[in-house]
Structure formats: structure tokens, C-alpha cells
Amino acid sequence: MKEHVLLSGYTTLGTGGPARWLGEPEEVAELVELLARARAEGLPVAPIGLGSNLLVADEGFEGLALKLSGELAAARAGEATLVAGGGAPLAVCLHRARAAGLGGFEFACAIPGTVGGAVWMNAGAYGSDVSAVLTRALVADADGAAWLAPAELGLRYRRSGLQRGEVVARAEFHLSQRPVEDIKATVAEMQARRKAAQPTNRRTFGSVFKNPEHELTAGRMLEACGLRGHAIGGARISPKHANFIENDGDARSADAVALIAEARRRALEQFGVRLEPEVQLVGALEIPPPVWG
Ligand SMILES: Cc1cc2nc3c(=O)[nH]c(=O)nc-3n(C[C@H](O)[C@H](O)[C@H](O)COP(=O)(O)OP(=O)(O)OC[C@H]3O[C@@H](n4cnc5c(N)ncnc54)[C@H](O)[C@@H]3O)c2cc1C
């Protein structure tokens, strides 16, 4: 365990203060032991994947941040399965699947996170998501670890039913044989679409809001509110896609929260829609509910 570790280096936005503790368990038993210690000491726990959907409070996190590593970040492809640790980057999983001629994981090329973060969020893109390929997940808490089926994980649009203190230690995916060249072509096409539509080579945390049940996506709605390029402090709404917030260099998480609050207020005022944030919060951060005026 390390003490006072700055989490800005663990998030794609590059903001946030220090975690009181950072644990890097390499095996399930170690992970359960850390969770049990945290519970005994009354410490909140925050698993951190690649921080690609995270806003960490500028004041930091008075708890135990967990970064899964070793066996808990490894990925292996079998004949029609992929088994990966919760800390395994999706890019590595896709690489293993492609090398084994297994299709079904291509959508993950658009998602710069880990297996654990993807299960927690039921991450998805281009018509697929984790729930479409997940067989089961090994979920650890302070009492031990158990394999859960997708129905027990409560996977919905960009959320799961997992609770704080539950950590995805491992996941198993069912994939199907597909020619490597076809997989490569699908990935190239998805990546080209991404590059054309969204900011790349920018510090962001992906979509700020989930898409509402409305004819407009969150991005189009915020664009119609005139928010493209709108900045607060060092954070600004992407001029390319209004559902992204970029760190212009010296952003603080508080700047991003202020932008999120402003965007929600404007969407409520102009469209009567309460946008729901997709980004996950760590530490004493709160996104105020949208109000008129
Ligand atoms: C450029 C860009 C594009 C993106 N595009 C997409 C997209 O197309 N589709 C999409 O769905 N998302 C997208 N995202 C968002 C993000 O990549 C996903 O939500 C991803 O699943 C987050 O994974 P992570 O490992 O980075 O999790 P983090 O951001 O580190 O954490 C997210 C949440 O998951 C929890 N968590 C992390 N690991 C575990 C674990 N092992 N067990 C339990 N909980 C855990 C965290 O505590 C937190 O609540 C994008 C992000 C960026 C920056």
C-alpha cells in the first residue's frame, strides 16, 4: 500500500487530488484482504481502472483507491472465450481476441478503459456492449469473491447494479471465431468513425452525459444550447463534440463540475430534459441538480 498518491496521473482528464491510500493487489486473496481491512477501518473504497470515466475531487480521496495489477490485470484467450482480470485494459483484451481469431470484442476498440470499469459501466459502442459478450464476472467484497451471471450484475444502459465496495476481479467473455482480417477491418472502420466525430489526442473522460430518451443525443442537445467551446477555468466543452469536456492544460475537477452543472441547467431550460451524468465521481464531489434560471 502506498500513501498520499496523487490520482490526477490515474485519470484521463488529468485532474484530482491524492488518495489517502493506494493498494495494488495482484491476486484475488490479496484484493479480498484489502477490502476487509478497509471495511474494518471504515475506509471507503474506490477501484480505479484507467480513469477514463472518472472525476476525482481536487481535495483528494480519504479512502483506499485500488489499482488491480499482476494476475488481476492479465488477459487470456481460449477457444471461444476470453478471460481477463478486472484491471486488464480493453485494448489488451481486444489484441488477445484478435490474435486468437475471436470476434465480438471489436466494439471495445472505442473504449479506453479496463474490464472492471467496463463491467461497472456496462460500457459499449457501435451497437454492442459488455452485456452482449459477458458470460460471468468474479466479484470480490470484504467477505470473499463469487462468480455472478450477467442477470445478477444488473447490467443496463451504462450502468450495473454493483455496489460500492464490490470489485470486479475477473470476467469471462464468450466470443466467436472470426477471420483476423475481418476483425481488423471492423476495428479500423470504428476507429475512423470515432476520429471523425469525437475529440482525439485531448484529455477527456468520454461522454459527460448519458443519452436521454429524446430525439436528440446529449451532444446534439448541448450543441443546440450553444455550448460548444464554452469554458470554465481550464475546462471547456469540446468544440468538436459537445458531450465531451476537455482539459485545456490547467483544469481542476471543480471546473469540470461547474461546466457539467451549467450544461445540465441549459438542457433543462431549453429542452426540459434532466441530463444524467455518465462520469463517475471519487471523493467529496457533487454535481448539483439542475435548476431553472
Ligand atoms: C476518449 C474516450 C472515449 C470513450 N468512449 C466510450 C464509449 O464509446 N463507450 C463507453 O461506454 N464509454 C466510453 N468512454 C468512457 C470509459 O472509457 C468507460 O466508461 C470505461 O468503461 C471506464 O473504464 P475504466 O477502467 O477507465 O474505469 P474508471 O474510469 O477508472 O472507473 C469508472 C467506474 O468504474 C469503477 N471501476 C473501475 N474498475 C472497477 C473494478 N475492477 N471493479 C468495480 N468497479 C470498477 C470505478 O470505481 C468507477 O466508478 C470513453 C472515454 C474516453 C476518455
Ligand as a Chemical Component Dictionary entry (heavy atoms), coordinates in Angstrom:
data_LIG
# 
_chem_comp.id                   LIG 
_chem_comp.type                 NON-POLYMER 
_chem_comp.pdbx_formal_charge   0 
_chem_comp.three_letter_code    LIG 
# 
loop_
_chem_comp_atom.comp_id 
_chem_comp_atom.atom_id 
_chem_comp_atom.alt_atom_id 
_chem_comp_atom.type_symbol 
_chem_comp_atom.charge 
_chem_comp_atom.model_Cartn_x 
_chem_comp_atom.model_Cartn_y 
_chem_comp_atom.model_Cartn_z 
_chem_comp_atom.pdbx_ordinal 
LIG C1  C1  C 0 -11.955 9.215  -25.399 1  
LIG C2  C2  C 0 -12.945 8.385  -24.638 2  
LIG C3  C3  C 0 -13.910 7.680  -25.324 3  
LIG C4  C4  C 0 -14.841 6.896  -24.622 4  
LIG N1  N1  N 0 -15.774 6.213  -25.328 5  
LIG C5  C5  C 0 -16.643 5.407  -24.666 6  
LIG C6  C6  C 0 -17.610 4.626  -25.387 7  
LIG O1  O1  O 0 -17.685 4.636  -26.598 8  
LIG N2  N2  N 0 -18.465 3.855  -24.675 9  
LIG C7  C7  C 0 -18.423 3.789  -23.307 10 
LIG O2  O2  O 0 -19.208 3.038  -22.723 11 
LIG N3  N3  N 0 -17.515 4.510  -22.606 12 
LIG C8  C8  C 0 -16.640 5.317  -23.250 13 
LIG N4  N4  N 0 -15.723 6.051  -22.539 14 
LIG C9  C9  C 0 -15.777 6.039  -21.049 15 
LIG C10 C10 C 0 -14.908 4.988  -20.373 16 
LIG O3  O3  O 0 -13.837 4.581  -21.198 17 
LIG C11 C11 C 0 -15.742 3.767  -19.971 18 
LIG O4  O4  O 0 -16.772 4.111  -19.076 19 
LIG C12 C12 C 0 -14.878 2.682  -19.307 20 
LIG O5  O5  O 0 -15.664 1.537  -19.097 21 
LIG C13 C13 C 0 -14.282 3.099  -17.973 22 
LIG O6  O6  O 0 -13.316 2.144  -17.639 23 
LIG P1  P1  P 0 -12.105 2.469  -16.669 24 
LIG O7  O7  O 0 -11.387 1.190  -16.445 25 
LIG O8  O8  O 0 -11.288 3.596  -17.200 26 
LIG O9  O9  O 0 -12.875 2.884  -15.361 27 
LIG P2  P2  P 0 -12.641 4.160  -14.456 28 
LIG O10 O10 O 0 -12.921 5.390  -15.242 29 
LIG O11 O11 O 0 -11.319 4.062  -13.787 30 
LIG O12 O12 O 0 -13.816 3.953  -13.395 31 
LIG C14 C14 C 0 -15.166 4.071  -13.807 32 
LIG C15 C15 C 0 -16.058 3.456  -12.722 33 
LIG O13 O13 O 0 -15.819 2.064  -12.694 34 
LIG C16 C16 C 0 -15.419 1.661  -11.385 35 
LIG N5  N5  N 0 -14.457 0.569  -11.532 36 
LIG C17 C17 C 0 -13.266 0.590  -12.184 37 
LIG N6  N6  N 0 -12.673 -0.623 -12.095 38 
LIG C18 C18 C 0 -13.508 -1.407 -11.379 39 
LIG C19 C19 C 0 -13.461 -2.763 -10.937 40 
LIG N7  N7  N 0 -12.424 -3.573 -11.214 41 
LIG N8  N8  N 0 -14.500 -3.233 -10.219 42 
LIG C20 C20 C 0 -15.562 -2.428 -9.901  43 
LIG N9  N9  N 0 -15.649 -1.148 -10.286 44 
LIG C21 C21 C 0 -14.636 -0.645 -11.025 45 
LIG C22 C22 C 0 -14.819 2.906  -10.770 46 
LIG O14 O14 O 0 -14.803 2.858  -9.350  47 
LIG C23 C23 C 0 -15.738 3.974  -11.321 48 
LIG O15 O15 O 0 -16.937 4.046  -10.591 49 
LIG C24 C24 C 0 -14.783 6.832  -23.209 50 
LIG C25 C25 C 0 -13.783 7.532  -22.514 51 
LIG C26 C26 C 0 -12.874 8.303  -23.219 52 
LIG C27 C27 C 0 -11.800 9.041  -22.452 53 
# 
loop_
_chem_comp_bond.comp_id 
_chem_comp_bond.atom_id_1 
_chem_comp_bond.atom_id_2 
_chem_comp_bond.value_order 
_chem_comp_bond.pdbx_ordinal 
LIG C1  C2  SING 1  
LIG C2  C3  SING 2  
LIG C2  C26 DOUB 3  
LIG C3  C4  DOUB 4  
LIG C4  N1  SING 5  
LIG C4  C24 SING 6  
LIG N1  C5  DOUB 7  
LIG C5  C6  SING 8  
LIG C5  C8  SING 9  
LIG C6  O1  DOUB 10 
LIG C6  N2  SING 11 
LIG N2  C7  SING 12 
LIG C7  O2  DOUB 13 
LIG C7  N3  SING 14 
LIG N3  C8  DOUB 15 
LIG C8  N4  SING 16 
LIG N4  C9  SING 17 
LIG N4  C24 SING 18 
LIG C9  C10 SING 19 
LIG C10 O3  SING 20 
LIG C10 C11 SING 21 
LIG C11 O4  SING 22 
LIG C11 C12 SING 23 
LIG C12 O5  SING 24 
LIG C12 C13 SING 25 
LIG C13 O6  SING 26 
LIG O6  P1  SING 27 
LIG P1  O7  DOUB 28 
LIG P1  O8  SING 29 
LIG P1  O9  SING 30 
LIG O9  P2  SING 31 
LIG P2  O10 DOUB 32 
LIG P2  O11 SING 33 
LIG P2  O12 SING 34 
LIG O12 C14 SING 35 
LIG C14 C15 SING 36 
LIG C15 O13 SING 37 
LIG C15 C23 SING 38 
LIG O13 C16 SING 39 
LIG C16 N5  SING 40 
LIG C16 C22 SING 41 
LIG N5  C17 SING 42 
LIG N5  C21 SING 43 
LIG C17 N6  DOUB 44 
LIG N6  C18 SING 45 
LIG C18 C19 SING 46 
LIG C18 C21 DOUB 47 
LIG C19 N7  SING 48 
LIG C19 N8  DOUB 49 
LIG N8  C20 SING 50 
LIG C20 N9  DOUB 51 
LIG N9  C21 SING 52 
LIG C22 O14 SING 53 
LIG C22 C23 SING 54 
LIG C23 O15 SING 55 
LIG C24 C25 DOUB 56 
LIG C25 C26 SING 57 
LIG C26 C27 SING 58 
# 
